[in-house]
Amino acid sequence: MPSLIPFLAVAGSLIKAGFSLPPTTSTSDQGLDERGLVDGITGTVDDTVGGLIDGDLIGVVGDALHTLQDIGQDASSVGGLGGVVSQLTSIKPTATPSSQEQAMSQVSAVFQASPTPNNIFAAAGRLVADGLTGDDAESILDFIEGTLTGETGENNNNPRNPPTSIYPKAQQDDAPYDLSEDELRGVIYIPPSFQYGREGAPQPLILVPGTGNTGFTTFEGNLIPLLQGSTVADPVWLNIPDYLLNDVQTNAEYVAYAINYISGISNGRDVSVAGWSQGNICAQWAYKYWPSTIDKVTDHVAFSPDYHGTVLADFISLGEPLPPSLLQQQYNSQFIQTLRRDGGDSAYVPTTTIYSGFLDEIVQPQSGTEASAFLLDARNVGASNNEVQKVCAGQPAGTFFTHEGTMYNSLGYYLLIDALTHDGPGDPQRLDLETVCSYYLTPGLDLGDFVVTENTVLVAALALGTYPNPVVNEPRIKSYAKQS
């Protein structure tokens, strides 16, 4: 694995979640200046909200923050991941942002502190302490260790049956499922507002979560409130077991089934799919090995995808075994090589990718044509690759955005709308970029949504830290993928 040290040297920009600092002018980095990124990258921090600027908190919170920082990438000094989780859950908020601007300053202050966070648990702890995650770690741990029900549930009752059978196979050349139909159907959460494809209803949209989260925790602060009740999309979401930490090949089964199922119970209407992070490679695997899905999907919109994995997949390992899906998302893992082989590095359906080159704290590389998010278009179905810093260069929507920040980036949202309302993928040339790029946060979202989206970092950290069956080797490739 490539070293994390060069990336961590710029940790001051980690987990900034899509807000830039107040704009100032700087010419200190010619490379950034050429990309139009200098304006809005640096700025002053309001002294009244810099709860952790100097890193001088004392007592339980301060001790825990220092401990998480001191472990670096080796958790043995605190008794492994269990000790790390214990330290994280002892941290309580010491500040509460009262405005978007204040939250922006507090996030930047966390990463202007010295030392800067050098692992995901230290980063999550600093965000919790500054009140930027909405919930403290102890509350999230109770949630993770409890029974998931309702909007986060993975055993939902979906009694409607498609008019034609989709299990065990929707068509003959589909891969076999290892999971039962009850298991596959149960993870689909269909909200009471869903219209089942009735005449005049918006198109069904399947939301696929990212690593360490459920569908609801991923999208409750962004696409769910933006799209529920809209005329553009009618969302459902997948709450895949164990927070998407199990074998990605198994996670992909849920996506393949959901596409056929939601289309089938929606009067046969085609669906669209939107994913965050790992959710996109789950969908790509589904398109590749369950070809019945392809003709049922008009668009796939990918937020911060890692189609080539990431050199930072072990950012959270701390010298410990990892959940299977983390090993599979390493750059050039066996899973990633299999996914990309035989045209898997190209779109199967019209695909719009939205990603941040400055800076995604989880997926790297993530800039230019070498970005892990970048898809080819060998099948000529349409692939639109959109690095927010290039499309919105020098404007608020093109400054600091991180892995989770793309979900409330205004360019990402309007590209999704464009994709769903036109043939083919989203096209930035159809957008009023002067207006679209002028927002830090998508119109319709507020400070509460920002904080809820930031919670995905804390949920992921604790889900990773408490995963019961970590491994040292990635799962074997399924026989159907080897044969193909």
C-alpha positions, 0 to 999 in steps of 0.5 A: 500500500502507498504511504499515507504520510504525503496525504496526511501532510495536507490533513488540514483539508480533511473532512471539511465536508464541502464548506470553503473558508471565507474567500481571500487572495493567495498566490502561495501555490501556483498549481492550485492557482492554475486550477482556480482553487486559490480563492476561497481556500484560505481565510481567517477563523472567527476567534469566537468559534475556535473551540479547538484551534489551539488544541488546549482542551483539558479534562476527559475530552482533551485527554481523549483527543490527545490519545486518539491523535497520539495513536497515529496508525497503531491502536495497540497502545490503547488495546486495539479498536475497542480502546479507540472506540472507548476513547471516542465515546468519551468525547462530548461537544464543547461548542454548537454552531449556530449558522452555516458560516460558523460551522464553516469556520469551526470545521476549518479551525479543527484542521488548522490546529496543530497537530492535525488529525492523523486518523479517522478516529482522531478526526471524528473526535475533533468534529464531535468536540466542536459540535459538527456531527449533531450527535456525540459518539456515545449516542451513535454507538448506542444506535449502531449496537441497537436494532435497526428499525423503520427508516434505518431497518434492514428487515422491512415488510414489502409484500407487493410482488412484481408481476413476473418473477425476478428470483432466483433470476430475472433473466438467464444470464444473471449471476446467482444470488447467495442470499434469500429473496426475503433477505434481499427484499427486506433491506429496501425501505419504501417510504409512505410517500412512494407512489409506485410508478403511478401515472404522473408520478416522478421516476423511482430513484434507488439510493445506495449508501456508502461504507459504514452507513445505512441508506438513511444515515447516508442520505437523510441530510441531503438527497432524501429531504431534497427529493421527497415530494419533488416532481423529479424523483421518488426515492427509496433507499437500501439499508444493507446489513452491517453498514456495507462492511461485508463482502462487496460482492454480497452487498451488490446482490441487494442492489441488483435485486432492488433494481428489478424489484422496484421497477417491477412494483412500479408498473414496470417503469424504469428507475434511476440509481444514486450512490455514495462511495462504495454504493457506486461500485456495488451498483457497477458490479450489479450492472456487470453481473446481473445484466437484467438491471441495465435496461431498467436503469435510465441513469446512475448518479455517483457521488464520490465513487471509487471505481478504482478503489483508494490508496487510503482504504486502510486509513482507519486500520490502525494496524488492525484487521479490517472489514472485508469491504475495506480490503476490497476497496484498496487500490488494485485489490482483486475485487477492483481488478475484477470489477474493472476487467472486460469493460467494467471501467466503463459505464453500463448505463448513462452515468454522471459522476461527481467528485472532489479533487480538493480534497476527498479524505477517503478516496485518492487519487480523485483528480483529473482522468486518473481519479478513481471516480472517472469512468470511461464510455466504451459502450457509448451509453454516456459518461459525464465525469465532473470534478467540482473544482474544475466545473466550478473553478474559483466559485463556492461550489468548486472550493473545499469539498470532501468525500461526504461533502459532494452530497450537498454540493450544489453542482452535484445536486443540479447535475442529478436533476439534469440527468433525471430530466434529460436523456443521457447523463448530466451535462454541466453545459446545460446548467446556469453555472454562474448560479449553480456554482455560487452556492456552498450548500445546495438550496433547500438544505440548511445547517441542520442538514449539513450537520446530519450529513457530517454525522456519516463520518462519525457513524462510519468510524464507529461502525468500523471500530465495532465491526465483529468479524474483521479479516486480514485477506479480502474475500475470494472472487465469486465463481460467476465472476471468475468464469466471466 
